[in-house]
Amino acid sequence: MLRRRHHLPAVLRLLSTSCRRGHPTQPPQHPSPAPLPLPPPVAKKVPFTASAHGRSWSDPYHWMRDTSDPDLAALLEAENAYADAFVDSAGEGGGGLRARLAAEMRARLPPSAASPPQPWGPWLYYQYVPEGKEYPVLSRRLRSSGGLARAALDFISGSKKEQVLLDWNEIAEKFGYVHIGSCRISPDHRFLAYTLDISGDEFFSLEVKDIQSTNTIFSSPHKGIVSLAWSRNSDNLFYTVCDETLRPNQVLCKDLQSDQAGFLVFMEKDINCCVDITSTKDFKYVHVMESGHVRGGLWPVQKRSDKVQYFLEHHNGFFYILTNAPLEGTETTNGGYYLARCRAEKSEMDKWQVVALPGSYYTFQDMDIFHEQLVLFIRKSGLPLICSINLPIDVDFQEQKELDDLDPWFFPVPSDLCSIVPGSNNDFMSSTYRLVLSSPVLPDLTVDYNMRMRTFAILHQEEVTGLSSNLCTVGLQSNITGIQQNLQLIEDSQSWSDLSKLFSCERVQVISHDGVSVPLVILYSREAHRRGESPGILYGYGAYGEDLDKSWCSDRLSLLARGWVVAFADVRGGGDSSWHLAGTKANKINSIKDFAACGTHLIKEGFVHKNRLCAIGCSAGGLLVGAVINMLPDLFSAAVLKVPFLDICNTMMDSTLPLTILDYEEFGDPNISTEFDTIRSYSPYDNLSPDMCYPPVLVTASFNDTRVGVWEAAKWVSKVRDITCQSCSWSVILKTNMQSGHFGEGGRFMHCDETAFEYAFLMKALGLDDNDSCKIVL
């Protein structure tokens, strides 16, 4: 519960939020934090009037859109100083809580980490993070001819020399920032092509490296490279190039045996569409042209139709197609996907045969293909599954079949709460499929599934150091030390370890405003949780059909050990196609009300105290949380908005900004009056209530962010301080990374420091900044 303290200094009184909520009558005594600089920074105002559809409004912080304005840089630096002082006052001695949290999180990371090697052709490819380093290294060694056991021994002994292909750390040390976008090995294993961002603006450059000589043999003159695809003979590299709005609109092909520049293969002229390029798994086709005839032109698959998609793979003279194209006489006409095929001939591309419909229980999401199997990514009741089907498929195509008719093998997983992420799985001839499984109570588990034998082998489980030995169930040891041990194959083990004995993780259904059930995953310590008293965090996203990340994160142990509840709301706007569409455009209000309903459920059911519920949203999730704060300012006692999309109305009206036009499909087109009204009705920036008491909020931003401009966070914070309750608004702080982009800096230790800052803020905001005595020992 939120407790008011006696004899509080001025700034700490702002955090007690006494003007917002009632408090218990027996507050504990806590040491007072160091005083903060007062008042917080005040942004200048410049008169500006915006208008649309016959109405106009004042926006005095519009000037922040000019990121070259020295006043903006000065404001952000002042805000950073205020934010640091604010958070560093939490805990004993000033900065104590933030430092303790960061130390806890760093201590759980092993000194080094590695992934099991994955065979492809004559090589074993793997990644590892060297001891004490922030970023991974991509490497390979020659594959042994003596099978898996011999390969493991060679790997451990070092008898096969390692080749370092790409070291993220070297790039970061040279430029101060590193983000690798795409990374592709050529089919003959001679070349490495990768895209590189060294500023955070996501206008990636392209480098092609000769692996043997380590020389860079090609650097694209273009910026804004997105996707890469190799031809079968490895002589030609295809790549897509963005326009100034980050829309991929061109496909180019570079002949690596020629000094000539890459030639244009295709240009997308429709500003509402973007272009991607990929090769089939066997490298025989680049979508869609014969890989060996790169100047032969693209093959048309189907005439373009609004909202119809298809994804192709090649196998033994057929294209297998995952599509949502309407089918006559079936129920699969509402955006659901099914599996079809056609002959891999230019004249036969429009003659599709339906291979399988999903049936009433499943929805198809994605596919992969191998020499003897086809892999399908599926959802059942909103939960992910994966299955394999033997190839070739021998069915009577005159009769429509459903998935269950094809004798699928569903890959065993530890729990229906697992997230499922595929490994690289590059080898078309392999019968083994690699997955990384994870859940809120399951450290990342690497598993190989033998699709021919229908068996599986656990290879590795993420190490979490510093945990007591009773955390894991009987089975694979989670504490595997050393890179060499991490890479050993554990072929006989058919069990996994999780932390479910210590932590409860349950999935419940919450009824939203319109009677729709919304999945909510709730995580807490069985020992430290106090029913009706515990603090908690609710995460949300709800956009672009993306799943909310619920994979293992050792950082959360710092909260769980202190009795916090961590919950994940799978609101409409994420998930599969129907769930996604139910939270887009005019339906966006569903996402917002779903999130509010999940927060209310946590309080009503006693998981979290009514004055201790917090929220975290990133990017479009920041829009979600910001909208709920406007709608129900008393629901959350504190929030963290990370690179948040807060000024959606003004941003969506400027089509020159990156990604804006492509976002019309998600949020609506503000050039249409009715859709403008919908966007403005929930826009966090445009719906702040004058003189209202807002909760403490940490807003983070990145100066070089091209997805969500840094000005969105700065404008929102400035407006909150200007028009809402002054005393409450002083606990709304802005922290800007002046060197990075939308995805932050990404290093594993830096991530700990960023998360510690966020957690320390939330604990301070709730008055729990020195309650380590309540922490259980892990």
N, C-alpha and C positions, 0 to 999 in steps of 0.2 A: 504494500500500500504506500501511497505517497504521503510523506510525513513532513510537517513543518518544524523547523528547528527554532530554538530560542536564541536571541541575541545575534541575529544573522547580520553580516555586513550587507551593504546595499545590493551588490551584484547577486549574492546568493539568495536574497529575497526574491529576485526575479525568477530563480529556478524553483522556488517552492510553489509558485503559481497559486498563491493564496487567493487571488481574485477570481480563480477559475473553478476551484473545487473545494469541498469540505475536507477535513482532516481528522484523524483520530485524536483522542484527548491525551494520549501518553506518548509524546514524541521522544525518541532516544536522543542522547547527547552525542554530537559529532564534532570533531575539530573543525574550525573554520578554515576554508581555503584562503590562499593568498589573494589580496584584492586585485581586481582587474582594471585595465585602463577604461575609463568612462569619459564620455559615452562612446558607443560604437561609431564606426565611420558613417558619414553622411554623404550620399552621392549628390552631385549637382543636378539641377533640373534645367532642361532646355525646352522651351515651348515647341510642341509638335502636335499636329492634328492628323489623325488617321481617319480614313473614311471608306465605306463600302456599302453598297445597296441603299444609298440614300440616307445613311446615318453617319455621324462622325463622333469621335471621342478623342480625348486628350491622352497623350503618351509621353510624359516629360522625360522618360528614360530611354527613349528611342535612340538617342545619341550613342548609346553603348554598342550599337551595331557596328560602329566604326572601331575595329579593334586596333587601329593605328593611332587612335587618340591617346596621347600621353596621360590624360586624366583618367582613362580607364585602367591603364597599367598601375597608376598610383593608387587608385581605389582598390584594386585587387590586392596589391601588396599590403595596404592598410587593413583590409579585411582578413588577410592571412595572419597578420600579427595579432589581430583581435581574436581570431579563432584559436590560434595557438595558446594565447594567454588564457582564454576561456577554458579550454580543455585541460591545459597543464595545471590549472588550479585544483583539479580533481585529485583526491587522495592526499595522504600525508606528505608534507615536504614539498608540495608543488610539483606537478608532473609525475607524481608517484604512481597513480593508477595506470595511466597510459604506458609508462615504462614497464610496470609489472605485467600488464596484459601482453605487450609485445614480447617480453622475455618468455612468458609462458608459451606463446604461439611458436616462437623460434625454437624453443627447447623440444617441441614435439616433432620438428622436422628432422629427419636423419641427416647426417653430415653430407651424404651424397645419395643419389637415387638413380634408378635405371629401369628401363623397360626390358622385358625378355626379348631376345633377338627373334625377328620374324624372317623365315626363309623366303627368298624370291630369286629364282634362277640359281646361279652358282654362289650367291651371296647370302649372308645373314646381316640384316639391317637392324639397327637398334638406336635408341637415344639414351643418354644419361646426363645427369647434372653433376659435374665434378664437385668435390668437397669444397664447401664454402662459397660456391658460385651461385649466381642468381638464375642463370639461364641454361637451357639444354645444349648438348652437342649431338649432332647426327653423325653416326659412324657406321662402318660395315667391316666384316671380315669374310674371307673365303669360307664357303661351306665345306664341311668335312664329308668325305664319301662313305663314312662308316655309320651313318644313321644319326638319330637324335642323341643317343648316349655319347657317341664319339664326338659329335658337334659340341655338346656341353663340356666335355673334357678339354677339347681344343680351345674352347672359349676361355675356360678358367685358367688353363696353363699358358695362354697367350701364344701358342704355337702358330696360330694364324695371325699374321700381322694386321693390326687395325689401320684402317684408312679413315681419317676424319674428313667428312664431307662438308659440314657446315657447323661453325661454332658461333652461337648467338652472343656469347660473352665477348668475343673479340670485336664484334660489330658494335656492341653497346659501349665498350671501352673506347672505341675510336670516335663514335659519334654522340655518345651520351644517351642514346635512345635506340631501341630496336623493336621492330615488329615485322615478322616474316608472314606474308600472306599465303601465297601458294608455293609449294615445293614439290617438284616432279623429277624423278629419275627417268632417264631415257630407256626405252625397251632393251637396248643392248648394253645398258649399265655403264656407258661411257661418259655421259653428261649429267649434270645437275642444273636444272633451271629453277630459279626462285625469284619471288617478288619481295622487295624490301622497302620499308618505310622507316626513315630515320628522324622524322619530326613529329609524327602523330597525326598528320593531316590526311593520311590514307591515299595520297597520290603516289602509289607504289612505282618504283623503278623495277626493271627486269635485268637480271644477271644470268648468264649461262656459263657454267664452269666445266672445264675439262678435268674430270676427276683424277686421271692419272698424272697429268702435269701440274694440276692445281691452278692452272692459268684461267683467267676469265677470257672467254673467246667471243662473247657478244654482250653488249650492254645496249638496251633499247634506247633510242633517242626520245621515245615517248615517256611521259609520266601517266600515272593512272592505269597501270596494268592490273587486271583482275584475275582472269582464269587462264590456265595453260593446258596444252594438249600436244603430245608427241605423235608424229607419224610412225608407222610401223618400222621403217628402216632407220629411224633416229636421225635422219638428215634434216628434217623439217620440224620446226616448232611453231605451233599456232598459239596466238594469244589475243585477248580482248583488251581494248583501250577505252577508257572513259572520256566523256566530254567534261566540260567545266562544272557540271552539276553532279558529278560522280555517277552518271548513268553510262554503263558499258554499252557502246553503240557501234563499235567496229571490231571485226575479226581480221587480224593480219597473220601472215605466214612468213617466217624467216627461214631461208635455206642456209644452213650452217656451213655448207661447202662453198658458199658464194660470198663475195664482199658486198653485194648489192643489199640495199635496205629491204626490209620486209614488205611484201606486196599485199594489197587490200583484197581480202576474200569476200567480205560482206560488210555492208553498212546498214544499220537499222535507223530508218528515218522517222518512225513513229515515236514521238517524245513520250508516249505512255508505255513504251516497251523498252526492255533492255535485252542484251544478247549475252549468251554464255557459250563456251566451247569446251568440249570434252571428247575423249576418244572412247571407243568401246573397250571392254576389258581385254580383248585379245589384240587390240591395236589395229585391227583390220579396217576400221572405219573411224573417221573423225566426223562428228555429227553435222550433217550426214553427207559424207563424200567418201570415195574410196581413198584410203590412207596412202596408197601408192601412186595416186593420180591427183596431186594436190591442186593442179590447175584445171581439173575436169569440171569444176563447178559443184554447187550444192545440189543435193537431191531433195525435191519437195516431198514431205511426208504426208501432210494434210493441209488443206486450205485453212488459213488462220481464222479462228473463231473465238469470240470473246469468252474468256474464263475457261477455255478448253486447253488442257495441258497433256503432253505425252512425253515419256522418257524411254529411250531405246537402249537395248543391249543386243549384242550379236552372239549367235551360237549356231554353228554348223549349218550355215546357209539361211538362217532365219533371223529376223529382228524380233525380239520379244519386247513388247510395248506395255508400259504401265500408263494408263490413260483414264481420264474422266469424261471422254467424249460420250455424248448421249447415245443410249442404245434403245432401239424400239422394242416394245414388248417386255421390258424389264423394269425393276424398281431402281436400277442404277442410273438414274437420270438427274440426281440432285447434287452433283459434284463429287460423288463417291468414285473411287478408282477401281478398275478391274484390269485383268491381264489379258492381252491379245498378242497376236503374232502375224507376221507376213513374211514372204520370201524376200531375201536381201538382194532384190533386183530393182532397178530404177522403174521399170514398167509395172512392178507388182506392189509398189509402196502403198497404194490406196486399197488393197484387197486384204482387209484384216479378217482374221479368224479369232473369235473369242476363246481363250484358253480356260479361264476360270473367273467366275464371279466370287466376291468375298463371302457371300452368304449372309444370313441375318445376324450372325454373331460378331463378325469381324469387319474392320475397314483396312484397306491396303494403304501403306504410307510410302514405301520405297522398295527398291529391289537391288540385288547384286547378282552376278552370274559367274559361273565357273565351268570348267570343261565337262563336269558330270552333274552339277547341281545348279539350281536357281534358288536364291535366298530372298525371302520376302520379309519386310518389316511391317508389322501388323499392330493394330490396336483392338483390344477386346474390353468393352466397358470402360473405355478411356485409358486403359493400362497397356504398356508396350509389350509385345511379344515378337519373337523371331522364329521362322521355320525355314526348312530347306525342302525342296522338291527335286526328285531325281530327274535328270535329263538323259536322253530326249523324252519329251512328254508324249506318250502314246495314248491318245484318247480319240473318241469319235466326235469330231468337231461339229457334227450335225446336231448333237444334243448339248445344251449348255451345261457346263459343269461348275460345281462350287469347289472351294478350296479343299474341303474335307474329302472330296472325291479323288484327289491327287495323291493321297497317302503322304501328307506332310509330316515331317519330324519337327516337333516344337522343341527348341533348345531349352533344357532345364535351367532354371534360374533360382537363386536362393529365396526370393520374395517377390510378390507382385508389386512391391514398392520400389523395385530396382530401376534405376536409369540404365539404359543399354546403349553403349557407344561402340561402334565397330573399330577395329584396328585398321591398319593400312590395307591388308588383304589384297596385295597387288598381283599375286601369282595366279594367273588364270588356270593353270594346270593343277593347282592344289585342290585337295578335298577337305582341307581344314579351314575353318572360319574362326577368326579371333574376335573376341569381344572383351570390353572392359565393363564390368558390372559394378554398380555402386548404389548405395542408399544412405539415408541419414544415419544408419547404425552399421553400415557395412563399408569399411575402408576398401578402396578400389581393388577389384579382383580381376586379374587377367586370366581368361579361360579360352582354351582352344577346343572347338567342337569338330569332331571327325564326322563329316556328313556321310561318308561312305559306310562307316561302321556304326554310326549313330551312338557314339560315346563322346565323353568329354574329359579333358585333363586340366586341372588347375595349375597354372604356371607360377603365379606370383600374387601376393597380396601386399598392398601398400603398408610400409612400415610406419608406425606411430610410436615414437620413442617416449620414454618417461611414464608409460602406463603400467599399472600394477598387473601382475600375472593373471589375476582372476577376471580380467575384462572379457576374454574371448571364450567362446564355447569350444568344446572338444573338436578338433579338426586341424586344419592347416594353421600353423603358427603365424600370427600376424607380425611378430617382431623378427624379421629376417634381416640380418645385418650384413653390410658389405655388398658392393656391386656384384662381385662374383657369385655370392650366394643368391642374390636377387635374380640372377640370370639362369640359375639351374632349373631344369624341368622337373616337375613333380608329377610324373606320369601316373603313379598308382593312386594318388589321392582323389577321392570323389566327394570331399566335404569342404566346407568353408567356415570361416569364423566371423562372427559379428559381435556387436556390443549390446544385443537385445536384453541380456540379463540385467544390465545396468541402466539402459535407457529404453523407455517406452516410445514406440513409434506406431501410431495408428492413423488410419485413413477413415474419415467420417464424411457424411454428406450433410451439407448445410442448406436449408431451404432459403432461397433468395426472395426478392420482393415479388416476383411473378410466379412463385411456386416451383421454379426450377431448382434441382439439386446441384450444389456446387461442391466438388471434392476439396477437402481440407486435410492436410497431413499435419499431425501434431506430435512434436518431439519434446521429451523432457526426461530428467533424471528421476529414476524411481526412488532414490534416497533423498535428493535435495529438494525436489518439488514440494511446495506447500499449497494444498488446495485452497483456492480463494485468496491467497496471499502473494503468490509468485508474480514476478514481473515477466513480460513476454514480448516477443517480436513477431510480427506478421509480415511475411514477404509476399509481394505480388508483382505481376508483370502484365499479362493479358493483352498481347498484341502480336501481329504478324504470324499467328499460328504457331508461335514458339512455346515449347514447354518451359515451365518454370524449373530452374535448376535445383534439384533436390539431392544431388550427389553428396558423397561424403566430404566433410570439411572439418579438419581437426581443430581449426580456430574456434568452432562452436563449443568445444569442450570447456572453454573459459567461461562461457555463459551457463552451460548446463550444470557445471560444478557449483555455480553460485545460485542454483535454483531457478534459472530462467526457463521459460517455455519458448521454443522456436517453432513457428507454424508457417505453412506454405499454402497459399490460396490459389487453386487452379481456376481462376475466374475466366469467364467467356472472353474470347479474343485470342486466347492461346489454343493449343491442342490441335485436334484434327479439323477437317474442313468445315463441318457443320458447327462445331463449337467455336471455331475461329470467326465464321461469318456472323454468329450470334452476338459478337462483341465488336463489330466494325460499323463505321459510318453512323447511321441513325440509331444503331443498336449499341453504340459505345457506352451509353448509360448503364447497360447491363453489367459491363465490366466493373464499373464504379460501385454500383449497388451490390454486386456480388461480394466485392471486397469489404464493404461496410457490414454486410451480413455475416461474413466470416469473423470479423473483429468482434461483433456483438456476441456471436456464439461463444468465443473464447471466454468472454466475461460472464455471460449468463450461465455457462456450464461449469464455472469455477476453475477453469484452467489458469486464468490470469485475473489479478485484482483489477477492479474497474479504473483505478488511478495509476496503473502500471503497464498499460498496453502501449507498445511502440510499433512503428511501421517502418519498413525499408522498401524503397522502390528505385530501380535503376533505369535510366533512359525513359522509354515509354512507361515503365513502371513508376517513374517519378510523376508522370502525368496522372496516373491512377491514384497514387497516394495524395498528391496535391489536390485533386478534385474532391476526394473524400474529406480531407481536412476542411475545405471550404463548406462542404455540405453538412458535416458533423464535427465541428471544431472541438467538441469535448470527448470524442471517441478515443483519440490517441493522445497520450501524455507526452510523447516525443516522437520525432521521426527523423530519418535520414533519407535525403533525396540525392541520388548519385547521378551526375551528369543528366539532370532531369529535363524532360520536354515540357516546360511550363508555359511558354509563350506561344502555344500552338496556333492560336488564331492569327497573330501577326506573321508568324513564320510561314504558315500555309498560304498566305496571300502574296508571298514573294516567290514567284516561280523561278527566280534566278538562283535561289539558294540550293545547295546540294540536296538531292533526293526528294525535293518538295513535290514535284509532279508525280513521281512514283508513289508517294504517300497518299495521293487522292483515293487510291483503291482501299486504303486502310481506314482513313479518317473522314474522307469526303472532300469534295471540291468546293472551296469557299467562294468560287466565282458563281456558284449556284446559290441563290438566296436562301433556300430552305436548308441546304447543307451548311452554309455559313452560320445560320442561326443555331443549328445543332452543335457545331464546334464551339461557338462562342458561349453556349449555355453551360459547358463544363470546363472551359479553359481556365486553368488554375490562376493565371496572371490576371485575367479579366473578371474574376469573380471573388476577389478578396473583399471582405466585408469591413467597412470603416468602423473603427473603434472596437472591433471584436477582439476577444482574447484568443490568441493563437498559441499552440503548444511550442515548446522549444524544438527547433528544426536545424539540423546540420545539412547544408546544401554544398555539394562538391561539384567542381567544374574543371575542365581542362582547356587551356588557352588555345591549343591548336585543333580543337575538336571541330570537324567538319560535318558531323551528323547532327549534333545539338550545339548550337553556337554558345560560346561562353557567356554571351550577354543575357541568355535566357535566365540563368541562375542569378546573375548580378541584378537584373531588372526586378526579378521577383523578390529577392531579399530587400532591395532598396524600397520597393513599394510597400512591403509588409511593414518595414520600419517607419514609413511615412504615414500610412493611413490607419493601421490597426493599433490596438492597445499598446502604448509606448513601453510600459514596464515589461510586458510579456515579450514584445518584439525584440528586446535587447538580448534575449536568449535564442534568437534566430541568427545563425552564423554562416559565413561563406568561406569555404576553403578551396582555393584554385591551384591546380598544378600548372605552373607556367611553362613547362617544357613538353608535356605529353598531349595525347589525343583522347578520343572517346573511350578507348579500352585501357587507359592508364599505362603504367610502365611495365607491369607484368612479371617482374622478378619475384621469386618465391619469398625472399626475406622482406622485400619492399611491400609485398602484399600483406604480410603480417603487421607491418608498421601502420599501413592504411586502415586495416581492420581494427587494430588496437585503438586508433584515434576515434573511430566510429563507436566502438563499444564504450570507451571511456566517456564520450559525450553523452550517450544514452544513460549510463549509470549516474553521471553527474546530474542530468536533467531530472532523474527520478529521486535524487537524494540518496543514492546507493553507492556513492563513490568511495566509501571506505568500509564496506561490509565484508571484507575478505574473511572475517571470523566465521561467516556463514558458509564459506566454501568447503565442499567435501574434498577429500584427498583422492586423486586418481592414481 
